[in-house]
Amino acid sequence: MPKEDKPNIVTPADQRRKQRSAVFVFGVFLVVILAGLAATVLLVNDGRNYKRLVRKFGLEEYLLPAPPPPDLRVDRQRQLQPADRYPPWLLRTRLERSALFEKNTFLSPEERCDKVGAERDAAPEFTSANDDWECLFFESFGTATEPASLFVQARGSLPDVLQSFRIKLSFTDPLVERAVADETMAIIDRFGIAITRETRDYLANKISRREDFTSVLENYRLTFSREMMDDRRHNLLVLPRPPKVACGEPAPPSPDKNLRPIYRMPIGCLVSNGPPKPLPAS
């Protein structure tokens, strides 16, 4: 008995399977075409576009070949005269400013506090108790409804150890902002905080521009910051950095053995801040 042929029936599942196969083949073909176009664009002109793209994403170390080592020739060293290779003005030895050594005059904390209010209308207030002292000074500027002002607070211990020096600045009157900044620098000088001219110019520039900063300069840590997010009020804080090595003592060894000096030299001192010793009675 002849075998009956199966009917050729295409189900919806078969149609979806054929459609997915056609979409997959078309997607592979499209990817190959786009990859070829991208490769052509990147590799033309000796791969200039490819190198530009790699450098843009910072992948030179991974996607670019390492540059060839330089062709160095080891030869005997020859010492050349610098005058033949450099202009004379570059070899001229000179200093930015000449060094000047001054004798440091000893002043007690009370005398330093009195100098803060020298030639001013307001007088400073000095108090001491249990070998601790404090100097307070307040001055206002202008005739506005809310006048500009500065408040000085210096603390320390006897005989003359400064622990902190703070100035609260209020720039509430735009007409006297320059006067407040100039008086701030004048008070620093009158109180006797020893800083170089470069540090003084740096500090004066920051205060006049009302720019917040924190810096370690010379023997002090200086901080100038706004008070409670108010652009009109700032705090200037000067914290002395006590020396870790006394005069005549060798410097402590560095924790890194590669940075330790071969010959340990003692620290010398040029001036003394101590009170003058009384002469013996004859």
C-alpha positions as CSV (number, residue, x, y, z in Angstrom):
1,M,0.0,0.0,0.0
2,P,1.6,3.3,-1.0
3,K,2.8,5.6,1.7
4,E,0.9,8.8,1.9
5,D,2.9,12.1,1.6
6,K,2.8,14.5,4.6
7,P,1.1,17.8,3.9
8,N,3.4,20.8,3.5
9,I,2.1,23.0,6.2
10,V,4.1,26.0,7.5
11,T,3.2,26.9,11.0
12,P,3.6,30.4,12.6
13,A,6.5,29.1,14.7
14,D,8.3,28.1,11.5
15,Q,7.7,31.5,10.0
16,R,9.2,33.3,13.1
17,R,12.2,31.0,13.0
18,K,12.9,31.9,9.4
19,Q,12.5,35.5,10.1
20,R,15.0,35.4,13.0
21,S,17.5,33.6,10.9
22,A,17.1,36.3,8.2
23,V,17.5,39.1,10.7
24,F,20.6,37.4,12.2
25,V,22.3,37.0,8.8
26,F,21.5,40.6,7.9
27,G,22.9,41.8,11.3
28,V,26.1,39.9,10.8
29,F,26.5,41.3,7.3
30,L,25.8,44.8,8.6
31,V,28.4,44.5,11.4
32,V,31.0,43.3,8.9
33,I,30.3,46.2,6.6
34,L,30.5,48.8,9.4
35,A,33.6,47.2,10.9
36,G,35.3,47.4,7.5
37,L,34.3,51.1,7.1
38,A,35.6,51.9,10.6
39,A,38.8,50.1,10.0
40,T,39.3,51.9,6.7
41,V,38.7,55.3,8.4
42,L,41.0,54.6,11.3
43,L,43.9,53.0,9.4
44,V,44.2,55.6,6.5
45,N,47.2,57.9,6.5
46,D,49.4,55.4,8.5
47,G,46.7,55.0,11.2
48,R,46.6,58.7,12.1
49,N,42.9,58.6,13.2
50,Y,43.5,55.4,15.2
51,K,46.4,57.0,17.1
52,R,44.4,60.2,17.7
53,L,41.5,58.1,19.2
54,V,43.8,56.1,21.4
55,R,45.5,59.2,22.8
56,K,42.1,60.9,23.4
57,F,41.2,58.1,25.8
58,G,44.7,57.8,27.3
59,L,45.4,54.2,26.2
60,E,48.7,54.8,24.5
61,E,50.4,52.4,26.9
62,Y,48.1,49.5,26.0
63,L,47.1,50.0,22.3
64,L,50.1,51.6,20.8
65,P,53.5,50.0,20.2
66,A,56.3,51.1,22.5
67,P,58.7,53.7,20.9
68,P,62.0,52.3,19.9
69,P,64.9,53.0,22.3
70,P,67.1,56.0,21.4
71,D,70.3,55.3,19.6
72,L,72.8,56.3,22.2
73,R,76.4,56.3,21.7
74,V,78.6,55.8,24.7
75,D,81.6,58.0,24.4
76,R,84.1,59.7,26.6
77,Q,82.7,62.7,28.5
78,R,83.9,66.0,27.4
79,Q,83.6,69.1,29.6
80,L,82.5,72.1,27.7
81,Q,82.9,75.7,28.8
82,P,79.5,77.1,29.8
83,A,80.3,80.5,28.5
84,D,80.5,79.1,25.0
85,R,77.0,77.6,25.2
86,Y,74.9,79.9,27.3
87,P,74.3,83.7,27.3
88,P,76.3,85.7,29.8
89,W,73.2,87.0,31.6
90,L,72.2,83.5,32.5
91,L,75.5,82.7,34.2
92,R,75.7,86.0,36.1
93,T,75.6,85.2,39.8
94,R,73.2,87.6,41.6
95,L,70.7,87.6,44.5
96,E,67.1,88.7,44.4
97,R,67.9,90.9,47.4
98,S,70.9,91.3,49.6
99,A,70.9,89.4,52.9
100,L,70.5,91.6,56.0
101,F,71.1,90.5,59.5
102,E,69.5,92.5,62.3
103,K,69.8,92.3,66.0
104,N,66.6,91.0,67.5
105,T,65.3,93.3,70.3
106,F,63.7,91.4,73.1
107,L,60.2,92.6,74.1
108,S,58.0,91.2,76.7
109,P,54.5,90.1,75.7
110,E,52.9,93.1,77.3
111,E,55.2,95.5,75.4
112,R,54.4,93.6,72.1
113,C,50.7,94.0,73.0
114,D,51.0,97.7,73.6
115,K,52.7,98.1,70.2
116,V,49.6,96.7,68.5
117,G,47.6,99.7,69.5
118,A,50.4,102.3,68.9
119,E,49.1,105.5,67.4
120,R,45.5,104.2,67.3
121,D,42.4,105.4,69.1
122,A,41.7,102.1,70.8
123,A,44.0,100.6,73.4
124,P,44.7,96.9,73.6
125,E,43.9,94.8,76.7
126,F,46.6,92.6,78.1
127,T,46.0,90.0,80.8
128,S,48.2,87.3,82.4
129,A,47.5,84.5,84.8
130,N,49.4,81.3,85.7
131,D,52.2,82.0,83.3
132,D,49.6,82.4,80.4
133,W,49.0,85.7,78.7
134,E,46.4,87.1,76.3
135,C,46.3,90.2,74.2
136,L,43.0,91.6,72.8
137,F,42.5,94.6,70.5
138,F,39.5,95.9,68.6
139,E,39.3,98.7,66.0
140,S,36.5,99.9,63.8
141,F,36.7,101.7,60.5
142,G,34.4,104.0,58.6
143,T,31.1,105.6,59.6
144,A,28.7,103.1,58.0
145,T,25.7,101.7,59.8
146,E,27.6,98.4,60.1
147,P,31.2,99.6,60.2
148,A,34.2,97.5,59.2
149,S,36.4,96.3,62.0
150,L,39.2,94.0,63.1
151,F,39.7,92.1,66.3
152,V,43.1,90.8,67.4
153,Q,43.5,87.9,69.8
154,A,47.0,86.7,70.7
155,R,47.7,84.0,73.3
156,G,50.9,82.6,74.7
157,S,52.9,81.7,77.8
158,L,55.6,83.5,79.7
159,P,58.3,84.7,79.2
160,D,57.6,85.1,75.5
161,V,56.1,82.0,73.8
162,L,53.5,82.8,71.2
163,Q,50.9,80.0,70.8
164,S,48.3,81.5,68.5
165,F,47.7,84.9,66.8
166,R,44.2,85.5,65.3
167,I,42.7,88.5,63.5
168,K,39.0,88.6,62.8
169,L,38.3,90.9,59.8
170,S,34.9,92.4,58.9
171,F,34.8,93.9,55.4
172,T,31.2,95.3,55.9
173,D,32.1,98.7,54.5
174,P,33.4,98.7,50.9
175,L,34.8,102.2,51.2
176,V,37.4,101.1,53.9
177,E,38.3,97.6,52.7
178,R,41.8,98.7,51.7
179,A,42.3,100.4,55.1
180,V,41.4,97.2,56.9
181,A,43.8,95.1,54.9
182,D,46.6,97.6,55.4
183,E,46.0,97.9,59.1
184,T,46.1,94.1,59.4
185,M,49.6,93.9,57.9
186,A,50.7,96.8,60.1
187,I,49.5,95.0,63.2
188,I,51.4,91.9,62.2
189,D,54.6,94.1,61.9
190,R,54.0,96.0,65.2
191,F,53.3,92.8,67.1
192,G,56.7,91.4,66.0
193,I,55.8,88.3,63.9
194,A,59.0,87.8,62.0
195,I,58.3,87.0,58.3
196,T,60.3,87.8,55.2
197,R,59.3,90.4,52.6
198,E,58.2,87.6,50.2
199,T,55.9,86.0,52.8
200,R,54.5,89.4,53.7
201,D,53.7,90.3,50.1
202,Y,52.1,86.9,49.6
203,L,49.9,87.4,52.7
204,A,49.0,90.9,51.8
205,N,47.9,89.8,48.4
206,K,45.7,87.1,49.7
207,I,44.0,89.4,52.3
208,S,43.4,92.2,49.8
209,R,41.7,89.7,47.4
210,R,39.9,87.9,50.2
211,E,41.1,84.5,48.9
212,D,41.0,81.6,51.3
213,F,44.3,79.7,51.7
214,T,46.3,77.5,54.1
215,S,50.1,77.6,53.8
216,V,53.1,76.6,55.8
217,L,55.5,79.5,55.3
218,E,58.8,79.8,57.2
219,N,58.2,79.2,60.9
220,Y,54.4,79.7,60.8
221,R,51.2,78.0,59.6
222,L,49.0,80.6,58.0
223,T,45.2,80.1,57.4
224,F,42.9,82.7,55.9
225,S,39.2,81.6,55.6
226,R,35.7,82.9,55.6
227,E,33.6,82.9,58.8
228,M,30.4,80.9,58.6
229,M,30.1,81.2,54.8
230,D,30.0,85.0,55.0
231,D,32.1,86.7,52.3
232,R,32.3,89.9,54.4
233,R,34.0,88.3,57.4
234,H,37.3,86.4,57.5
235,N,39.6,84.9,60.0
236,L,43.4,85.1,59.8
237,L,45.2,82.5,62.0
238,V,48.9,82.4,62.6
239,L,50.3,79.4,64.4
240,P,54.0,79.2,65.2
241,R,55.8,76.0,64.3
242,P,58.2,75.3,67.2
243,P,61.6,74.1,66.2
244,K,62.2,70.4,66.7
245,V,66.0,70.8,67.1
246,A,67.7,73.1,69.6
247,C,70.7,75.2,68.8
248,G,73.9,73.1,68.7
249,E,72.1,69.8,68.5
250,P,72.4,67.4,65.6
251,A,69.4,67.0,63.3
252,P,67.3,63.8,63.9
253,P,68.0,61.0,61.4
254,S,65.6,60.7,58.4
255,P,63.3,57.6,58.5
256,D,64.5,56.9,54.9
257,K,68.0,55.6,55.1
258,N,68.6,56.8,51.5
259,L,68.1,60.4,52.6
260,R,70.3,60.3,55.6
261,P,73.3,62.6,55.4
262,I,76.8,61.1,55.5
263,Y,78.0,63.7,57.9
264,R,75.5,65.0,60.5
265,M,75.9,68.7,61.1
266,P,74.6,70.5,64.1
267,I,72.0,73.3,63.8
268,G,73.5,76.8,64.4
269,C,71.7,79.9,65.5
270,L,72.5,83.5,64.5
271,V,70.3,85.4,66.9
272,S,68.7,84.7,70.3
273,N,65.2,85.7,71.2
274,G,65.8,85.3,75.0
275,P,65.9,88.2,77.4
276,P,69.3,90.0,77.8
277,K,71.3,88.7,80.7
278,P,72.1,91.3,83.4
279,L,75.7,92.2,83.8
280,P,77.5,90.9,87.0
281,A,78.0,93.5,89.7
282,S,81.6,94.7,90.0
